[in-house]
């Protein structure tokens, strides 16, 4: 980091993307976050659809 340079927040507009270490770290961070949240969303959607399919036509 350059003298006097600070990160005000973790939002992408405040990140000095031209610095390779920031680019690599936050690029990997957001990629992993996207994969985790995408997988979580897939599992939740699949379980909701599976629950609707199981309850359809059954009267317990």
N, CA, C and O atoms as a DFTB+ gen file, in Angstrom:
240 C
 N C O
     1  1       0.848      -1.171       0.000
     2  2       0.000       0.000       0.000
     3  2       0.898       1.239       0.000
     4  3       1.931       1.268       0.669
     5  1       0.503       2.230      -0.735
     6  2       1.283       3.463      -0.801
     7  2       1.088       4.291       0.465
     8  3       0.075       4.158       1.151
     9  1       2.056       5.141       0.769
    10  2       1.971       6.002       1.948
    11  2       0.754       6.922       1.846
    12  3       0.576       7.618       0.846
    13  1      -0.068       6.920       2.874
    14  2      -1.247       7.772       2.885
    15  2      -2.464       7.134       2.235
    16  3      -3.544       7.724       2.245
    17  1      -2.316       5.952       1.674
    18  2      -3.437       5.297       1.007
    19  2      -4.170       4.418       2.018
    20  3      -3.541       3.669       2.766
    21  1      -5.479       4.510       2.039
    22  2      -6.272       3.707       2.968
    23  2      -7.427       3.065       2.226
    24  3      -7.866       3.543       1.180
    25  1      -7.902       1.982       2.789
    26  2      -9.131       1.355       2.298
    27  2     -10.262       1.833       3.199
    28  3     -10.244       1.566       4.401
    29  1     -11.233       2.524       2.649
    30  2     -12.318       3.072       3.445
    31  2     -13.400       2.039       3.711
    32  3     -14.079       2.108       4.736
    33  1     -13.572       1.093       2.813
    34  2     -14.559       0.034       3.006
    35  2     -14.140      -1.161       2.162
    36  3     -13.188      -1.091       1.385
    37  1     -14.870      -2.258       2.330
    38  2     -14.580      -3.469       1.563
    39  2     -15.323      -3.484       0.232
    40  3     -15.287      -4.487      -0.481
    41  1     -15.990      -2.398      -0.112
    42  2     -16.723      -2.339      -1.370
    43  2     -15.751      -2.211      -2.546
    44  3     -14.704      -1.577      -2.415
    45  1     -16.090      -2.810      -3.696
    46  2     -15.159      -2.831      -4.832
    47  2     -14.710      -1.464      -5.343
    48  3     -13.600      -1.359      -5.864
    49  1     -15.520      -0.413      -5.217
    50  2     -15.107       0.878      -5.772
    51  2     -13.967       1.506      -4.977
    52  3     -13.286       2.396      -5.488
    53  1     -13.742       1.066      -3.738
    54  2     -12.668       1.627      -2.920
    55  2     -11.396       0.786      -2.966
    56  3     -10.392       1.170      -2.367
    57  1     -11.412      -0.331      -3.649
    58  2     -10.255      -1.225      -3.703
    59  2      -9.327      -0.764      -4.825
    60  3      -9.779      -0.573      -5.954
    61  1      -8.043      -0.583      -4.536
    62  2      -7.099      -0.228      -5.611
    63  2      -6.802      -1.447      -6.491
    64  3      -5.827      -2.162      -6.263
    65  1      -7.652      -1.677      -7.500
    66  2      -7.565      -2.883      -8.334
    67  2      -6.275      -2.951      -9.138
    68  3      -5.887      -4.035      -9.571
    69  1      -5.594      -1.814      -9.352
    70  2      -4.371      -1.830     -10.148
    71  2      -3.224      -2.511      -9.407
    72  3      -2.211      -2.844     -10.022
    73  1      -3.362      -2.722      -8.114
    74  2      -2.322      -3.397      -7.344
    75  2      -2.542      -4.903      -7.440
    76  3      -3.611      -5.386      -7.068
    77  1      -1.567      -5.650      -7.923
    78  2      -1.770      -7.082      -8.175
    79  2      -2.206      -7.883      -6.955
    80  3      -3.018      -8.798      -7.091
    81  1      -1.692      -7.567      -5.765
    82  2      -2.080      -8.351      -4.599
    83  2      -3.551      -8.148      -4.241
    84  3      -4.218      -9.091      -3.817
    85  1      -4.060      -6.928      -4.407
    86  2      -5.480      -6.689      -4.158
    87  2      -6.339      -7.375      -5.215
    88  3      -7.373      -7.965      -4.901
    89  1      -5.906      -7.293      -6.451
    90  2      -6.675      -7.908      -7.536
    91  2      -6.778      -9.415      -7.352
    92  3      -7.861      -9.984      -7.492
    93  1      -5.668     -10.062      -7.040
    94  2      -5.669     -11.515      -6.874
    95  2      -6.492     -11.913      -5.657
    96  3      -7.310     -12.830      -5.734
    97  1      -6.281     -11.229      -4.533
    98  2      -7.001     -11.596      -3.313
    99  2      -8.499     -11.412      -3.467
   100  3      -9.266     -12.340      -3.212
   101  1      -8.927     -10.225      -3.883
   102  2     -10.359      -9.975      -3.972
   103  2     -11.001     -10.715      -5.149
   104  3     -12.172     -11.086      -5.075
   105  1     -10.255     -10.931      -6.224
   106  2     -10.776     -11.744      -7.321
   107  2     -11.055     -13.165      -6.859
   108  3     -12.113     -13.719      -7.159
   109  1     -10.122     -13.754      -6.138
   110  2     -10.314     -15.106      -5.609
   111  2     -11.419     -15.118      -4.551
   112  3     -12.233     -16.040      -4.501
   113  1     -11.437     -14.091      -3.714
   114  2     -12.455     -13.998      -2.666
   115  2     -13.862     -13.963      -3.264
   116  3     -14.737     -14.719      -2.843
   117  1     -14.078     -13.084      -4.244
   118  2     -15.401     -12.983      -4.848
   119  2     -15.743     -14.225      -5.668
   120  3     -16.914     -14.596      -5.742
   121  1     -14.769     -14.873      -6.279
   122  2     -15.034     -16.110      -7.019
   123  2     -15.483     -17.216      -6.072
   124  3     -16.448     -17.925      -6.356
   125  1     -14.792     -17.362      -4.958
   126  2     -15.172     -18.383      -3.973
   127  2     -16.533     -18.063      -3.373
   128  3     -17.358     -18.958      -3.186
   129  1     -16.770     -16.795      -3.071
   130  2     -18.060     -16.389      -2.525
   131  2     -19.186     -16.685      -3.510
   132  3     -20.252     -17.154      -3.109
   133  1     -18.961     -16.417      -4.792
   134  2     -19.963     -16.702      -5.813
   135  2     -20.257     -18.197      -5.901
   136  3     -21.417     -18.591      -6.011
   137  1     -19.219     -19.033      -5.853
   138  2     -19.408     -20.486      -5.934
   139  2     -20.176     -20.991      -4.717
   140  3     -21.088     -21.807      -4.852
   141  1     -19.812     -20.509      -3.531
   142  2     -20.491     -20.962      -2.310
   143  2     -21.955     -20.540      -2.322
   144  3     -22.834     -21.358      -2.049
   145  1     -22.228     -19.279      -2.632
   146  2     -23.608     -18.801      -2.640
   147  2     -24.423     -19.436      -3.768
   148  3     -25.613     -19.702      -3.603
   149  1     -23.785     -19.677      -4.907
   150  2     -24.479     -20.358      -6.001
   151  2     -24.844     -21.784      -5.623
   152  3     -25.954     -22.235      -5.909
   153  1     -23.934     -22.495      -4.988
   154  2     -24.216     -23.863      -4.534
   155  2     -25.286     -23.892      -3.459
   156  3     -26.145     -24.774      -3.459
   157  1     -25.240     -22.938      -2.547
   158  2     -26.247     -22.858      -1.499
   159  2     -27.623     -22.565      -2.092
   160  3     -28.615     -23.172      -1.689
   161  1     -27.685     -21.649      -3.037
   162  2     -28.954     -21.349      -3.703
   163  2     -29.497     -22.542      -4.460
   164  3     -30.704     -22.788      -4.456
   165  1     -28.606     -23.293      -5.115
   166  2     -29.026     -24.498      -5.843
   167  2     -29.609     -25.527      -4.891
   168  3     -30.649     -26.118      -5.182
   169  1     -28.953     -25.749      -3.759
   170  2     -29.427     -26.746      -2.791
   171  2     -30.769     -26.329      -2.206
   172  3     -31.658     -27.166      -2.048
   173  1     -30.929     -25.051      -1.884
   174  2     -32.192     -24.576      -1.328
   175  2     -33.312     -24.719      -2.355
   176  3     -34.395     -25.202      -2.024
   177  1     -33.066     -24.306      -3.588
   178  2     -34.076     -24.429      -4.636
   179  2     -34.436     -25.887      -4.886
   180  3     -35.613     -26.218      -5.028
   181  1     -33.436     -26.758      -4.939
   182  2     -33.675     -28.182      -5.172
   183  2     -34.500     -28.782      -4.033
   184  3     -35.396     -29.589      -4.282
   185  1     -34.211     -28.401      -2.792
   186  2     -34.957     -28.948      -1.661
   187  2     -36.402     -28.445      -1.646
   188  3     -37.315     -29.189      -1.288
   189  1     -36.611     -27.177      -2.036
   190  2     -37.981     -26.653      -2.102
   191  2     -38.778     -27.393      -3.172
   192  3     -39.920     -27.786      -2.937
   193  1     -38.177     -27.582      -4.349
   194  2     -38.871     -28.292      -5.417
   195  2     -39.118     -29.747      -5.037
   196  3     -40.168     -30.298      -5.370
   197  1     -38.176     -30.375      -4.351
   198  2     -38.338     -31.754      -3.915
   199  2     -39.464     -31.861      -2.880
   200  3     -40.252     -32.806      -2.917
   201  1     -39.540     -30.899      -1.962
   202  2     -40.602     -30.896      -0.946
   203  2     -41.968     -30.701      -1.590
   204  3     -42.937     -31.341      -1.183
   205  1     -42.060     -29.822      -2.594
   206  2     -43.333     -29.618      -3.288
   207  2     -43.748     -30.881      -4.047
   208  3     -44.925     -31.242      -4.072
   209  1     -42.783     -31.539      -4.657
   210  2     -43.069     -32.768      -5.410
   211  2     -43.520     -33.888      -4.492
   212  3     -44.428     -34.640      -4.847
   213  1     -42.915     -34.018      -3.328
   214  2     -43.291     -35.068      -2.381
   215  2     -44.664     -34.841      -1.802
   216  3     -45.387     -35.808      -1.562
   217  1     -45.058     -33.597      -1.566
   218  2     -46.350     -33.315      -0.952
   219  2     -47.485     -33.260      -1.976
   220  3     -48.654     -33.230      -1.593
   221  1     -47.167     -33.246      -3.232
   222  2     -48.189     -33.134      -4.261
   223  2     -48.952     -34.466      -4.380
   224  3     -48.368     -35.503      -4.693
   225  1     -50.258     -34.413      -4.127
   226  2     -51.094     -35.611      -4.281
   227  2     -51.123     -36.503      -3.067
   228  3     -51.836     -37.507      -3.083
   229  1     -50.400     -36.200      -2.028
   230  2     -50.418     -37.011      -0.820
   231  2     -51.218     -36.281       0.262
   232  3     -51.028     -35.085       0.484
   233  1     -52.092     -36.996       0.917
   234  2     -52.823     -36.406       2.036
   235  2     -52.483     -37.182       3.294
   236  3     -52.936     -38.312       3.477
   237  1     -51.691     -36.578       4.153
   238  2     -51.256     -37.243       5.396
   239  2     -52.044     -36.705       6.548
   240  3     -51.839     -37.127       7.687
